[in-house]
Amino acid sequence: MYETLRTIHLIAVTPCIPIGFYLIYISKKGNNLHRVFGKIYLVLMFFQATVSFFMDARVGPQFLNHFGWIHILSVITVATVPYTLYAIKRGDVKAHLRSMIILFWSGLIIAGGFTLFPGRYLNELLF
């Protein structure tokens, strides 16, 4: 079951890296393409973070015999997705951008960096 969840998680998270980078650093903000990719990005981010809660920590200490330190980043992701939608709906572009940057860096770059540590699947797969 863990391997299936891991595969689903990786399939959902992989396109988020280029989409998130595009949305934050390249795209013209507020146009239709930005909105479409933004919705796809937020759905995928929320989905992959939710899936990660069902995956037990395999490296490092566990809490409640299941969760590890990396799950804190999933909590941040699940909390940030609705907040970023709320911020843009109320017209607070600055808060929206800030939360998208937090989402990108904590949910993808930092979490992804941790997955490359020795003993983790991606480390074994890539190195």
N, C-alpha and C positions, 0 to 999 in steps of 0.2 A: 504493500500500500504506500509506503514511504516513497518508493521510486516513482510511482505514478504521480503522487502529489508534487514531487520534485520536478518531474517533466512538465506538468501543467504550469507550475510556478515559473520555470525557465522559459517556456513558450510565451507566457504572458508578459514577463518582465523584459525579455530581450528587445522587442521593438520600442520599449519605453525609453531606452537610452538615446537612440537617434531622434526620436520624436520629441523628447524632453529638451534635448540640446537645441533642436530646431526652434521649438516654441520660445525658449528663453533667450537664446542668443542670436537667432537669425531672422525669424519671421516678422512680418509687419504686424504689429499688435492690433487686435480687434477686427481684422478682416474675416471673411467667411472661412478661408482656409485655416486660419489660426483657430477659429472656433471649432471647426470640425476636428482638427487634429487634437485640440485641447480636450474635447469630450472623449475621444478615443483614448488619449493618454490617461485621463482621470479614471475612466472605467477600468483600464488595464492595471493601473497602479493600485486602485482599491481592491480589485480582484486578486492580484498576486499577493498583496499584503494579507488579505483574508485567508488565502490558501496557506500562507506560511504559518498561521496559527495552528494548523492541523499537523504541521511537520515538527516532530520533536527535535530538540537540540541534540546534535550528535558529537559536538566538540565543546569542551569546557564544562563549567558547572551548570546544573539544571535547577530550576525552581519548580516546585510542584511536580517533580519527576517528568517534566516535559519541556518547559520554556527555558531558553537561554538568553544571554545578553543581547543577541542579535534581534530577538523579538521586540525589544524596546523600539527599534527602528520601524518595525511593523506597526506598533501602536502610534508612533508619530505619523506614519503614512495614513493610517485609517482616520486619524484626527484631522490631518491637514487637508485631505481631499474635500470634505464638506465645507471646511472653513474657507478654502480658496474659492469655492463656488459662491458661498455667502458673501465674501468680500467683493467679488466682481458684480454680483447681482445688486448690491447696494451702491455700486459705483466707486468703490475704494480701490482704484487701480494699483496704488502703491502697496497696499496690504496684499492684494492678489499676487502681484509680482514677487513680493517678499516670501509669501507662503509657497509659491511655485518653486522658487529657488531652494527653499528649505526642503521641499518635497523631492526635488531632483537630487540634491546633494546627500540628504540623509537616506532617502528611500532607494537610491540607485548607486551613487558613487561610493559613499561610505559603506553601505551594506554590501555592495558588490566587491569592494576592496576586502572586506572580511571573508568573503567566500573564497578568496584566493589564498588564505592562510593554509599552512600545512595541516593535513588531516581532513580538509574539506573536499567535497566532490569536485568542484571546479579546479582546485589546485591539482588534484590527481588527473583530471581530464586534460588540462592544458600543459602541465609540466611533468 
